[in-house]
Amino acid sequence: MGLFTKDIKTMNDLFVHQLQDIYYAEQQLTKALPKMAEKANDPQLKQGFLTHLEETKQHVKRLEEVFKMHGAQVKAVDCPAIDGIIEEADETAGDVADKAVLDAALINAAQAAEHYEIVRYGSLIAWAKQLGRNDCATVLAKTLEEEKATDKKLTSLAESKVNLRAAS
C-alpha cells in the first residue's frame, strides 16, 4: 500500500499505514546502528549509536504496543525513505577515507534518520489525538522525545568536536 493509493481512504487508514511505515523504519535502524557504531571512531559517537540502538529496540516495542492498543495488526510496510537514508549513509561512509571526516558523515546520516523519525512521530501523535486515541499519542510521544534528544546530542557532538576535527 503506497501513501497515495486508493487503499488509504480514512484518517484511520493513514494512521495505521504510517505506523507500519515507522515500524519498518525502526526495524531497519536496529540493523544499521550497530554498523554505524562499528564505523565510528570517536568513542562518544560510538557509544551514542549503541545507546540509541537500545532506545530503538524500545521504540519497536512501543510501536507494537500502539498497534495492539489501536486494534491493528502488527505489520511493517516497506519504507523507501529510510532505505534511501541508510543506503546513502553506507555509500558515503564507504567513500570517506579520513576517520575524522567519516565521523562527521556518520552524524549527518544519523541526523537524517532522526529528522525522518521526528516528522513521522509528530504526525502520528497529531493523528492519534484526532482519532480520539490519546492513549496511543502518549506512548508515541515518549519515542518522539527520545528522538529529539538524540538529535540534540548528535548536534552537540558535531559542533563541539567532531566537525572541528574533520575540518582540520
N, CA and C atoms as a LAMMPS dump frame, in Angstrom:
ITEM: TIMESTEP
0
ITEM: NUMBER OF ATOMS
504
ITEM: BOX BOUNDS ff ff ff
-5.0000000000000000e+02 5.0000000000000000e+02
-5.0000000000000000e+02 5.0000000000000000e+02
-5.0000000000000000e+02 5.0000000000000000e+02
ITEM: ATOMS id mol type element x y z
1 1 1 N 0.861 -1.182 0
2 1 2 C 0 0 0
3 1 3 C 0.896 1.23 0
4 2 1 N 0.852 2.021 -1.029
5 2 2 C 1.612 3.259 -1.094
6 2 3 C 0.857 4.377 -0.418
7 3 1 N 1.576 5.444 -0.099
8 3 2 C 0.963 6.548 0.633
9 3 3 C -0.181 7.192 -0.137
10 4 1 N -0.077 7.267 -1.436
11 4 2 C -1.109 7.948 -2.212
12 4 3 C -1.902 6.974 -3.076
13 5 1 N -2.287 5.854 -2.488
14 5 2 C -3.081 4.876 -3.229
15 5 3 C -4.518 4.893 -2.733
16 6 1 N -5.353 4.153 -3.43
17 6 2 C -6.773 4.054 -3.072
18 6 3 C -6.975 3.306 -1.764
19 7 1 N -5.95 2.569 -1.308
20 7 2 C -6.078 1.777 -0.086
21 7 3 C -6.245 2.644 1.163
22 8 1 N -5.815 3.875 1.1
23 8 2 C -5.938 4.783 2.242
24 8 3 C -7.138 5.681 1.98
25 9 1 N -8.208 5.391 2.707
26 9 2 C -9.459 6.133 2.493
27 9 3 C -9.815 7.033 3.672
28 10 1 N -9.315 6.691 4.846
29 10 2 C -9.703 7.428 6.046
30 10 3 C -8.47 7.846 6.836
31 11 1 N -8.685 8.726 7.8
32 11 2 C -7.597 9.119 8.691
33 11 3 C -7.063 7.898 9.436
34 12 1 N -7.95 6.992 9.803
35 12 2 C -7.515 5.766 10.479
36 12 3 C -6.602 4.942 9.57
37 13 1 N -6.983 4.807 8.3
38 13 2 C -6.128 4.082 7.346
39 13 3 C -4.746 4.729 7.265
40 14 1 N -4.736 6.041 7.218
41 14 2 C -3.477 6.783 7.128
42 14 3 C -2.644 6.558 8.388
43 15 1 N -3.283 6.635 9.533
44 15 2 C -2.605 6.422 10.813
45 15 3 C -1.958 5.038 10.856
46 16 1 N -2.72 4.011 10.506
47 16 2 C -2.204 2.64 10.548
48 16 3 C -1.079 2.465 9.531
49 17 1 N -1.24 3.03 8.338
50 17 2 C -0.183 2.915 7.327
51 17 3 C 1.115 3.546 7.823
52 18 1 N 1.014 4.718 8.438
53 18 2 C 2.223 5.38 8.917
54 18 3 C 2.834 4.65 10.114
55 19 1 N 1.99 4 10.927
56 19 2 C 2.53 3.134 11.99
57 19 3 C 3.353 2.002 11.362
58 20 1 N 2.817 1.409 10.296
59 20 2 C 3.515 0.324 9.615
60 20 3 C 4.821 0.815 8.991
61 21 1 N 4.799 2.027 8.473
62 21 2 C 5.976 2.64 7.859
63 21 3 C 7.071 2.861 8.898
64 22 1 N 6.728 3.481 10.015
65 22 2 C 7.749 3.782 11.024
66 22 3 C 8.191 2.504 11.739
67 23 1 N 7.324 1.521 11.817
68 23 2 C 7.697 0.223 12.389
69 23 3 C 8.805 -0.414 11.544
70 24 1 N 8.63 -0.375 10.246
71 24 2 C 9.66 -0.875 9.328
72 24 3 C 10.948 -0.066 9.511
73 25 1 N 10.809 1.257 9.566
74 25 2 C 11.983 2.131 9.682
75 25 3 C 12.766 1.817 10.958
76 26 1 N 12.068 1.674 12.071
77 26 2 C 12.747 1.375 13.338
78 26 3 C 13.441 0.02 13.269
79 27 1 N 12.801 -0.953 12.626
80 27 2 C 13.431 -2.273 12.485
81 27 3 C 14.714 -2.179 11.652
82 28 1 N 14.682 -1.396 10.595
83 28 2 C 15.87 -1.232 9.758
84 28 3 C 16.984 -0.527 10.525
85 29 1 N 16.599 0.42 11.362
86 29 2 C 17.605 1.153 12.145
87 29 3 C 18.256 0.265 13.199
88 30 1 N 17.533 -0.738 13.699
89 30 2 C 18.169 -1.666 14.647
90 30 3 C 19.267 -2.479 13.952
91 31 1 N 19.18 -2.59 12.64
92 31 2 C 20.23 -3.277 11.877
93 31 3 C 21.361 -2.317 11.498
94 32 1 N 21.023 -1.062 11.231
95 32 2 C 22.013 -0.086 10.767
96 32 3 C 22.871 0.488 11.9
97 33 1 N 22.273 0.696 13.063
98 33 2 C 23.012 1.345 14.159
99 33 3 C 24.263 0.579 14.611
100 34 1 N 24.239 -0.75 14.717
101 34 2 C 25.483 -1.444 15.089
102 34 3 C 26.594 -1.235 14.051
103 35 1 N 26.227 -1.187 12.791
104 35 2 C 27.216 -0.955 11.732
105 35 3 C 27.792 0.456 11.834
106 36 1 N 26.922 1.411 12.156
107 36 2 C 27.383 2.79 12.306
108 36 3 C 28.314 2.901 13.515
109 37 1 N 27.971 2.21 14.593
110 37 2 C 28.823 2.222 15.791
111 37 3 C 30.192 1.62 15.476
112 38 1 N 30.186 0.566 14.683
113 38 2 C 31.436 -0.09 14.315
114 38 3 C 32.329 0.836 13.487
115 39 1 N 31.728 1.641 12.621
116 39 2 C 32.497 2.543 11.761
117 39 3 C 32.953 3.809 12.489
118 40 1 N 32.247 4.19 13.559
119 40 2 C 32.565 5.43 14.275
120 40 3 C 33.93 5.329 14.948
121 41 1 N 34.65 6.433 14.928
122 41 2 C 35.978 6.487 15.545
123 41 3 C 35.943 7.204 16.89
124 42 1 N 35.126 8.222 16.992
125 42 2 C 35.001 8.96 18.24
126 42 3 C 34.295 8.067 19.27
127 43 1 N 34.899 7.86 20.44
128 43 2 C 34.295 6.972 21.444
129 43 3 C 32.894 7.422 21.887
130 44 1 N 32.691 8.716 22.001
131 44 2 C 31.387 9.237 22.403
132 44 3 C 30.335 8.957 21.326
133 45 1 N 30.721 9.103 20.069
134 45 2 C 29.812 8.827 18.956
135 45 3 C 29.474 7.339 18.918
136 46 1 N 30.505 6.504 19.049
137 46 2 C 30.307 5.048 19.051
138 46 3 C 29.327 4.66 20.163
139 47 1 N 29.534 5.189 21.365
140 47 2 C 28.661 4.878 22.491
141 47 3 C 27.253 5.434 22.255
142 48 1 N 27.176 6.613 21.651
143 48 2 C 25.875 7.206 21.348
144 48 3 C 25.05 6.33 20.419
145 49 1 N 25.702 5.759 19.416
146 49 2 C 24.995 4.858 18.498
147 49 3 C 24.506 3.608 19.234
148 50 1 N 25.344 3.067 20.115
149 50 2 C 24.953 1.864 20.849
150 50 3 C 23.825 2.151 21.839
151 51 1 N 23.871 3.31 22.471
152 51 2 C 22.796 3.716 23.386
153 51 3 C 21.496 3.891 22.612
154 52 1 N 21.588 4.536 21.455
155 52 2 C 20.374 4.75 20.661
156 52 3 C 19.839 3.435 20.09
157 53 1 N 20.713 2.478 19.866
158 53 2 C 20.269 1.15 19.436
159 53 3 C 19.331 0.557 20.485
160 54 1 N 19.703 0.661 21.75
161 54 2 C 18.847 0.133 22.822
162 54 3 C 17.525 0.893 22.88
163 55 1 N 17.584 2.216 22.708
164 55 2 C 16.348 3.008 22.655
165 55 3 C 15.477 2.573 21.48
166 56 1 N 16.106 2.347 20.339
167 56 2 C 15.371 1.971 19.13
168 56 3 C 14.661 0.631 19.315
169 57 1 N 15.294 -0.287 20.01
170 57 2 C 14.631 -1.557 20.315
171 57 3 C 13.376 -1.307 21.15
172 58 1 N 13.427 -0.339 22.052
173 58 2 C 12.245 0.03 22.844
174 58 3 C 11.194 0.703 21.964
175 59 1 N 11.642 1.472 20.976
176 59 2 C 10.707 2.122 20.056
177 59 3 C 9.898 1.063 19.301
178 60 1 N 10.566 0.001 18.888
179 60 2 C 9.881 -1.098 18.195
180 60 3 C 8.814 -1.693 19.118
181 61 1 N 9.174 -1.926 20.377
182 61 2 C 8.213 -2.497 21.335
183 61 3 C 7.043 -1.548 21.574
184 62 1 N 7.332 -0.249 21.666
185 62 2 C 6.247 0.719 21.862
186 62 3 C 5.306 0.73 20.669
187 63 1 N 5.866 0.651 19.467
188 63 2 C 5.015 0.618 18.28
189 63 3 C 4.122 -0.621 18.293
190 64 1 N 4.683 -1.748 18.697
191 64 2 C 3.87 -2.965 18.797
192 64 3 C 2.736 -2.755 19.809
193 65 1 N 3.037 -2.054 20.882
194 65 2 C 2.017 -1.731 21.887
195 65 3 C 0.925 -0.847 21.283
196 66 1 N 1.318 0.152 20.496
197 66 2 C 0.341 1.058 19.873
198 66 3 C -0.538 0.296 18.88
199 67 1 N 0.073 -0.571 18.077
200 67 2 C -0.729 -1.394 17.162
201 67 3 C -1.815 -2.133 17.946
202 68 1 N -1.413 -2.764 19.028
203 68 2 C -2.366 -3.56 19.824
204 68 3 C -3.417 -2.671 20.465
205 69 1 N -2.996 -1.536 21.023
206 69 2 C -3.942 -0.61 21.649
207 69 3 C -4.997 -0.154 20.641
208 70 1 N -4.544 0.039 19.418
209 70 2 C -5.42 0.554 18.361
210 70 3 C -6.218 -0.563 17.675
211 71 1 N -5.913 -1.812 18.001
212 71 2 C -6.629 -2.929 17.388
213 71 3 C -6.197 -3.201 15.964
214 72 1 N -4.966 -2.834 15.639
215 72 2 C -4.436 -3.039 14.287
216 72 3 C -3.399 -4.16 14.311
217 73 1 N -3.281 -4.831 13.185
218 73 2 C -2.291 -5.899 13.038
219 73 3 C -0.887 -5.308 13.086
220 74 1 N -0.004 -5.933 13.863
221 74 2 C 1.397 -5.525 13.912
222 74 3 C 2.022 -5.947 12.584
223 75 1 N 2.389 -4.958 11.785
224 75 2 C 2.878 -5.247 10.431
225 75 3 C 3.752 -4.095 9.962
226 76 1 N 4.792 -4.425 9.234
227 76 2 C 5.658 -3.406 8.637
228 76 3 C 5.375 -3.316 7.14
229 77 1 N 5.462 -2.111 6.606
230 77 2 C 5.42 -1.923 5.153
231 77 3 C 6.732 -1.266 4.746
232 78 1 N 7.212 -1.615 3.574
233 78 2 C 8.466 -1.038 3.093
234 78 3 C 8.425 0.478 3.174
235 79 1 N 9.548 1.026 3.584
236 79 2 C 9.692 2.473 3.7
237 79 3 C 10.885 2.895 2.849
238 80 1 N 10.63 3.28 1.605
239 80 2 C 11.731 3.667 0.725
240 80 3 C 12.553 4.842 1.274
241 81 1 N 11.925 5.695 2.068
242 81 2 C 12.652 6.852 2.612
243 81 3 C 13.777 6.398 3.536
244 82 1 N 13.479 5.539 4.498
245 82 2 C 14.524 5.112 5.434
246 82 3 C 15.532 4.231 4.72
247 83 1 N 15.068 3.418 3.762
248 83 2 C 16.006 2.611 2.975
249 83 3 C 16.988 3.515 2.242
250 84 1 N 16.49 4.612 1.686
251 84 2 C 17.354 5.562 0.973
252 84 3 C 18.335 6.255 1.897
253 85 1 N 17.88 6.639 3.092
254 85 2 C 18.758 7.291 4.064
255 85 3 C 19.881 6.334 4.477
256 86 1 N 19.531 5.081 4.743
257 86 2 C 20.53 4.086 5.149
258 86 3 C 21.483 3.771 4.003
259 87 1 N 20.948 3.623 2.802
260 87 2 C 21.786 3.335 1.627
261 87 3 C 22.767 4.482 1.373
262 88 1 N 22.277 5.715 1.461
263 88 2 C 23.151 6.87 1.262
264 88 3 C 24.241 6.911 2.324
265 89 1 N 23.895 6.589 3.563
266 89 2 C 24.886 6.573 4.643
267 89 3 C 25.967 5.531 4.363
268 90 1 N 25.554 4.353 3.911
269 90 2 C 26.518 3.294 3.583
270 90 3 C 27.449 3.727 2.461
271 91 1 N 26.888 4.323 1.423
272 91 2 C 27.693 4.771 0.284
273 91 3 C 28.669 5.858 0.703
274 92 1 N 28.181 6.827 1.451
275 92 2 C 29.037 7.93 1.881
276 92 3 C 30.155 7.419 2.783
277 93 1 N 29.812 6.562 3.731
278 93 2 C 30.813 6.017 4.651
279 93 3 C 31.88 5.246 3.89
280 94 1 N 31.481 4.562 2.834
281 94 2 C 32.438 3.818 2.028
282 94 3 C 33.355 4.705 1.215
283 95 1 N 32.935 5.943 0.981
284 95 2 C 33.717 6.88 0.168
285 95 3 C 34.676 7.738 0.988
286 96 1 N 34.571 7.704 2.326
287 96 2 C 35.36 8.599 3.172
288 96 3 C 36.54 7.85 3.774
289 97 1 N 37.749 8.302 3.447
290 97 2 C 38.957 7.655 3.967
291 97 3 C 39.394 8.261 5.303
292 98 1 N 39.233 9.567 5.451
293 98 2 C 39.655 10.266 6.674
294 98 3 C 38.684 9.936 7.808
295 99 1 N 39.206 9.366 8.898
296 99 2 C 38.356 8.909 10.005
297 99 3 C 37.597 10.051 10.679
298 100 1 N 38.185 11.22 10.763
299 100 2 C 37.502 12.365 11.374
300 100 3 C 36.346 12.826 10.488
301 101 1 N 36.568 12.823 9.196
302 101 2 C 35.513 13.203 8.254
303 101 3 C 34.409 12.133 8.26
304 102 1 N 34.803 10.88 8.402
305 102 2 C 33.83 9.791 8.47
306 102 3 C 32.873 9.993 9.648
307 103 1 N 33.406 10.384 10.801
308 103 2 C 32.538 10.633 11.953
309 103 3 C 31.532 11.739 11.664
310 104 1 N 31.976 12.796 11.002
311 104 2 C 31.054 13.882 10.64
312 104 3 C 29.974 13.363 9.683
313 105 1 N 30.364 12.521 8.74
314 105 2 C 29.405 11.945 7.792
315 105 3 C 28.418 11.026 8.506
316 106 1 N 28.883 10.268 9.475
317 106 2 C 28.005 9.373 10.228
318 106 3 C 26.979 10.158 11.045
319 107 1 N 27.421 11.268 11.632
320 107 2 C 26.475 12.114 12.368
321 107 3 C 25.421 12.667 11.417
322 108 1 N 25.852 13.105 10.247
323 108 2 C 24.907 13.63 9.267
324 108 3 C 23.878 12.569 8.877
325 109 1 N 24.336 11.362 8.652
326 109 2 C 23.426 10.271 8.287
327 109 3 C 22.465 9.959 9.43
328 110 1 N 22.984 9.923 10.637
329 110 2 C 22.139 9.639 11.8
330 110 3 C 21.083 10.724 11.973
331 111 1 N 21.476 11.969 11.75
332 111 2 C 20.503 13.051 11.893
333 111 3 C 19.46 13.023 10.788
334 112 1 N 19.82 12.566 9.616
335 112 2 C 18.819 12.423 8.553
336 112 3 C 17.754 11.426 8.999
337 113 1 N 18.175 10.329 9.595
338 113 2 C 17.223 9.331 10.095
339 113 3 C 16.395 9.904 11.247
340 114 1 N 17.05 10.609 12.164
341 114 2 C 16.324 11.199 13.305
342 114 3 C 15.261 12.183 12.83
343 115 1 N 15.61 13.016 11.874
344 115 2 C 14.643 14.009 11.388
345 115 3 C 13.459 13.325 10.711
346 116 1 N 13.722 12.264 9.981
347 116 2 C 12.641 11.494 9.367
348 116 3 C 11.713 10.958 10.456
349 117 1 N 12.307 10.376 11.486
350 117 2 C 11.507 9.81 12.578
351 117 3 C 10.726 10.899 13.32
352 118 1 N 11.345 12.025 13.55
353 118 2 C 10.679 13.125 14.249
354 118 3 C 9.429 13.559 13.486
355 119 1 N 9.536 13.673 12.188
356 119 2 C 8.381 14.045 11.356
357 119 3 C 7.281 12.992 11.462
358 120 1 N 7.66 11.725 11.331
359 120 2 C 6.671 10.643 11.378
360 120 3 C 5.973 10.584 12.732
361 121 1 N 6.743 10.626 13.8
362 121 2 C 6.123 10.547 15.131
363 121 3 C 5.264 11.77 15.42
364 122 1 N 5.69 12.939 14.977
365 122 2 C 4.874 14.144 15.177
366 122 3 C 3.521 14.017 14.498
367 123 1 N 3.52 13.536 13.267
368 123 2 C 2.256 13.341 12.542
369 123 3 C 1.402 12.271 13.204
370 124 1 N 2.027 11.167 13.59
371 124 2 C 1.269 10.078 14.229
372 124 3 C 0.602 10.548 15.519
373 125 1 N 1.293 11.359 16.292
374 125 2 C 0.718 11.878 17.539
375 125 3 C -0.49 12.757 17.236
376 126 1 N -0.341 13.646 16.265
377 126 2 C -1.46 14.532 15.896
378 126 3 C -2.653 13.724 15.406
379 127 1 N -2.395 12.723 14.574
380 127 2 C -3.488 11.91 14.039
381 127 3 C -4.136 11.063 15.123
382 128 1 N -3.319 10.519 16.036
383 128 2 C -3.872 9.724 17.136
384 128 3 C -4.841 10.58 17.956
385 129 1 N -4.45 11.797 18.253
386 129 2 C -5.328 12.7 19.015
387 129 3 C -6.604 12.985 18.24
388 130 1 N -6.471 13.209 16.938
389 130 2 C -7.634 13.483 16.102
390 130 3 C -8.596 12.29 16.087
391 131 1 N -8.033 11.102 16.166
392 131 2 C -8.838 9.876 16.169
393 131 3 C -9.361 9.53 17.57
394 132 1 N -9.08 10.409 18.538
395 132 2 C -9.533 10.153 19.904
396 132 3 C -8.693 9.124 20.632
397 133 1 N -7.473 8.914 20.158
398 133 2 C -6.572 7.909 20.749
399 133 3 C -5.439 8.596 21.509
400 134 1 N -5.81 9.322 22.559
401 134 2 C -4.792 9.98 23.38
402 134 3 C -3.864 8.963 24.032
403 135 1 N -4.37 7.742 24.281
404 135 2 C -3.531 6.687 24.843
405 135 3 C -2.383 6.349 23.893
406 136 1 N -2.695 6.236 22.612
407 136 2 C -1.658 5.968 21.604
408 136 3 C -0.71 7.157 21.482
409 137 1 N -1.28 8.356 21.502
410 137 2 C -0.47 9.575 21.382
411 137 3 C 0.545 9.666 22.519
412 138 1 N 0.137 9.284 23.722
413 138 2 C 1.035 9.352 24.874
414 138 3 C 2.219 8.402 24.706
415 139 1 N 1.965 7.194 24.234
416 139 2 C 3.042 6.224 24.006
417 139 3 C 3.976 6.731 22.905
418 140 1 N 3.414 7.23 21.821
419 140 2 C 4.224 7.741 20.709
420 140 3 C 5.04 8.962 21.126
421 141 1 N 4.49 9.772 22.022
422 141 2 C 5.179 10.984 22.475
423 141 3 C 6.47 10.655 23.228
424 142 1 N 6.493 9.528 23.943
425 142 2 C 7.721 9.115 24.635
426 142 3 C 8.843 8.912 23.617
427 143 1 N 8.506 8.245 22.532
428 143 2 C 9.507 7.989 21.492
429 143 3 C 9.922 9.286 20.814
430 144 1 N 8.962 10.147 20.527
431 144 2 C 9.298 11.425 19.888
432 144 3 C 10.299 12.198 20.738
433 145 1 N 10.095 12.238 22.038
434 145 2 C 11.012 12.97 22.915
435 145 3 C 12.41 12.356 22.882
436 146 1 N 12.499 11.032 22.824
437 146 2 C 13.805 10.376 22.735
438 146 3 C 14.489 10.672 21.403
439 147 1 N 13.712 10.709 20.331
440 147 2 C 14.294 11.022 19.017
441 147 3 C 14.831 12.46 18.998
442 148 1 N 14.084 13.378 19.563
443 148 2 C 14.535 14.777 19.632
444 148 3 C 15.791 14.901 20.491
445 149 1 N 15.829 14.176 21.597
446 149 2 C 17.001 14.223 22.474
447 149 3 C 18.234 13.668 21.763
448 150 1 N 18.066 12.597 21.013
449 150 2 C 19.184 12.027 20.254
450 150 3 C 19.687 13.021 19.221
451 151 1 N 18.773 13.683 18.538
452 151 2 C 19.162 14.682 17.547
453 151 3 C 19.976 15.805 18.2
454 152 1 N 19.548 16.254 19.373
455 152 2 C 20.285 17.314 20.084
456 152 3 C 21.678 16.849 20.488
457 153 1 N 21.767 15.609 20.962
458 153 2 C 23.077 15.062 21.349
459 153 3 C 24.003 14.991 20.138
460 154 1 N 23.465 14.571 19.001
461 154 2 C 24.276 14.496 17.785
462 154 3 C 24.758 15.882 17.357
463 155 1 N 23.876 16.865 17.434
464 155 2 C 24.256 18.238 17.087
465 155 3 C 25.363 18.724 18.017
466 156 1 N 25.194 18.497 19.295
467 156 2 C 26.187 18.931 20.277
468 156 3 C 27.538 18.272 20.022
469 157 1 N 27.523 16.98 19.772
470 157 2 C 28.757 16.25 19.5
471 157 3 C 29.424 16.768 18.226
472 158 1 N 28.632 16.993 17.198
473 158 2 C 29.175 17.512 15.938
474 158 3 C 29.8 18.89 16.147
475 159 1 N 29.063 19.785 16.795
476 159 2 C 29.517 21.169 16.938
477 159 3 C 30.642 21.321 17.949
478 160 1 N 30.698 20.47 18.96
479 160 2 C 31.716 20.623 19.993
480 160 3 C 33.063 20.038 19.603
481 161 1 N 33.075 18.979 18.783
482 161 2 C 34.379 18.414 18.448
483 161 3 C 34.475 17.697 17.102
484 162 1 N 33.457 16.953 16.708
485 162 2 C 33.593 16.125 15.504
486 162 3 C 33.826 16.963 14.261
487 163 1 N 33.023 17.999 14.062
488 163 2 C 33.203 18.838 12.889
489 163 3 C 34.522 19.596 12.923
490 164 1 N 34.949 19.993 14.112
491 164 2 C 36.235 20.69 14.248
492 164 3 C 37.383 19.782 13.809
493 165 1 N 37.338 18.534 14.275
494 165 2 C 38.369 17.564 13.883
495 165 3 C 38.334 17.289 12.382
496 166 1 N 37.134 17.2 11.835
497 166 2 C 37.008 16.89 10.402
498 166 3 C 37.539 18.035 9.539
499 167 1 N 37.417 19.253 10.036
500 167 2 C 37.839 20.43 9.252
501 167 3 C 39.342 20.678 9.343
502 168 1 N 40.019 20.074 10.33
503 168 2 C 41.457 20.38 10.489
504 168 3 C 42.355 19.422 9.731
